[in-house]
Amino acid sequence: MVDVNYMNTYFKSIVTRLQADGIVINNCFLVRSESELAGDIKALPAKEFFLAVLIPSSDTKDWNIDAITELEGWLIYVLEKSDRKGITHDNRITSVALQQLIITKVKEMLRDDIQDRTIPYHIDVQFDTMHTDPEDNFHGCEGYSLSFKVKSNDFYATKYIAPPIPEIPDGAILTEDGLNYLITEDGLHSLQYET
């Protein structure tokens, strides 16, 4: 399984990069179920764009103890909380076009991050399983969902992960007892720190 801390860090970095491209997207939710997502959506104002990622279930694919892999079904949403009052057909198409642009950028970022190894080699995004759906009135939201399979090595893929460089607070001391490691030009660092 891919570590949820890595997923959270990675998808928040996608939101940050979308914002840097001028796209107004304000939240990233990592949730265990649609009902948990529905609760997060209720707290949002209308017209709010957000990214939501459903924490995937996984299936063990090999029983060879030296080559265990797991296959996970990832599901990502790019949604806008709807306000359907007085919306015209042209307004709706304009919104759908923007939502489509955002989900396309997310797909491009996944592709680029695989190519430049921001997503490490042992997290194998199965691009041939990628499927995009428009979402209409999904818990009061409009947008797109993106589903795909990810193959990872071992039961818990944390120990190999090198996510984007986190901001480490001033005075923090990196510890070597964490499972998440960051590889930089300066060497290998734990992502867990103490202040």
C-alpha positions in Angstrom: 0.0 0.0 0.0 1.1 3.5 -0.6 1.5 5.4 2.6 -1.4 7.8 3.3 1.0 10.5 4.6 2.7 10.4 1.2 -0.6 10.6 -0.6 -1.7 13.6 1.5 1.6 15.4 0.9 1.6 14.6 -2.8 -1.9 15.7 -3.5 -1.5 18.9 -1.5 1.5 19.6 -3.7 -0.8 19.2 -6.7 -3.2 21.8 -5.3 -0.2 24.2 -4.7 1.0 23.7 -8.2 -2.5 24.3 -9.6 -2.7 27.5 -7.6 0.6 28.6 -9.0 -0.9 28.1 -12.5 -3.6 30.6 -11.5 -6.4 28.0 -10.8 -8.4 28.9 -7.7 -8.7 25.6 -5.9 -8.7 25.9 -2.1 -8.8 22.5 -0.5 -7.5 19.0 -0.7 -9.3 16.2 1.2 -8.0 12.7 1.7 -10.9 10.7 2.8 -11.8 7.0 3.6 -15.3 7.1 2.2 -17.9 9.1 0.2 -19.8 9.7 3.4 -16.7 11.2 5.0 -16.3 13.4 1.9 -19.9 14.4 2.0 -19.3 15.8 5.5 -16.3 17.8 4.3 -18.4 19.2 1.4 -21.2 20.4 3.7 -18.7 22.8 5.3 -17.7 24.4 2.0 -19.3 27.6 0.5 -20.9 27.4 -2.9 -18.7 27.8 -5.9 -15.7 26.3 -4.0 -13.3 24.2 -6.1 -11.5 21.4 -4.3 -9.5 18.2 -4.9 -10.6 15.0 -3.0 -8.8 11.7 -2.9 -10.4 8.5 -1.7 -7.9 6.4 0.3 -7.7 3.2 -1.8 -8.3 -0.4 -0.9 -5.6 -2.8 -2.1 -5.3 -6.4 -3.3 -2.2 -8.5 -2.8 -1.1 -9.7 -6.2 1.8 -12.1 -5.6 2.4 -14.6 -2.8 6.1 -15.0 -3.5 7.5 -13.5 -0.3 10.4 -11.9 -2.2 8.2 -10.2 -4.7 5.0 -9.1 -3.0 3.0 -6.4 -4.9 -0.2 -4.7 -4.1 -2.7 -3.3 -6.6 -4.7 -0.3 -5.4 -7.7 1.4 -7.0 -7.2 5.2 -6.7 -10.1 7.6 -7.1 -9.5 11.4 -7.4 -12.2 14.1 -7.7 -11.9 17.6 -8.9 -15.2 19.2 -7.9 -16.9 22.5 -7.5 -19.7 22.9 -4.9 -22.7 23.7 -7.0 -25.2 26.6 -6.8 -27.7 25.7 -9.5 -30.0 28.6 -8.9 -30.4 30.6 -12.1 -27.6 28.9 -14.0 -27.9 29.0 -17.7 -26.7 26.4 -20.2 -23.8 28.6 -21.2 -22.8 29.1 -17.6 -22.9 25.4 -17.1 -20.7 24.7 -20.1 -18.2 27.3 -19.0 -18.0 25.6 -15.6 -17.6 22.1 -17.1 -14.8 23.4 -19.4 -12.9 24.8 -16.4 -13.4 21.5 -14.4 -12.2 19.6 -17.5 -9.1 21.8 -17.7 -8.3 21.1 -14.0 -8.7 17.3 -14.2 -6.5 17.3 -17.4 -3.8 19.3 -15.5 -4.0 16.7 -12.7 -3.4 13.9 -15.2 -0.6 15.8 -16.8 1.0 16.3 -13.4 0.8 12.6 -12.6 2.4 11.8 -15.9 5.2 14.4 -15.5 5.8 13.3 -11.9 6.2 9.7 -13.0 8.6 10.8 -15.7 10.8 12.9 -13.5 10.6 10.5 -10.5 8.8 12.9 -8.2 6.6 9.8 -7.8 9.2 7.1 -7.1 9.7 4.1 -9.5 8.2 1.5 -7.1 4.8 3.3 -7.2 3.7 2.2 -10.6 0.7 4.2 -11.9 -1.1 2.0 -14.4 -1.9 4.6 -17.1 -3.7 2.1 -19.2 -6.4 1.8 -16.5 -7.0 5.5 -16.2 -10.7 6.4 -16.6 -12.3 9.9 -16.3 -16.0 10.6 -15.6 -18.0 13.8 -15.5 -19.8 14.1 -12.1 -23.2 15.8 -11.9 -24.8 16.6 -8.6 -22.3 14.4 -6.7 -23.1 15.4 -3.0 -24.1 18.8 -4.3 -21.0 19.2 -6.6 -20.1 19.2 -10.2 -16.8 18.2 -11.8 -14.8 15.1 -12.8 -13.5 11.9 -11.2 -10.4 10.2 -12.2 -9.8 6.5 -11.4 -6.8 4.3 -12.1 -4.8 1.4 -10.7 -1.5 1.8 -8.8 0.9 -1.1 -8.3 3.3 -0.8 -5.3 6.0 -3.1 -3.9 5.5 -4.8 -0.6 2.6 -4.3 1.9 3.6 -0.9 3.1 5.5 1.2 0.6 6.5 4.0 2.9 10.1 3.1 3.5 11.0 3.8 -0.2 9.0 7.0 -0.8 10.7 10.3 -1.6 7.8 12.9 -1.8 8.2 16.5 -2.6 10.4 18.4 -0.2 8.3 19.5 2.8 8.8 22.8 4.6 10.7 22.0 7.8 10.2 24.5 10.6 13.1 26.6 11.9 14.9 24.8 14.7 13.6 21.4 13.7 15.8 18.4 14.1 15.5 15.6 11.6 15.1 12.2 13.2 16.2 9.0 11.6 13.5 6.8 13.3 10.7 7.7 10.9 9.6 5.5 8.0 9.3 8.3 5.5 12.6 9.4 3.9 13.5 12.2 1.6 16.3 12.0 -0.8 18.0 15.3 -1.6 21.4 16.3 -2.9 22.5 16.3 0.7 21.6 12.7 1.3 18.7 10.7 2.9 16.5 12.5 5.5 13.5 11.4 7.5 10.4 13.4 7.0 9.5 13.2 10.6 11.0 15.9 12.8 10.9 17.2 16.3 10.8 20.9 17.4 
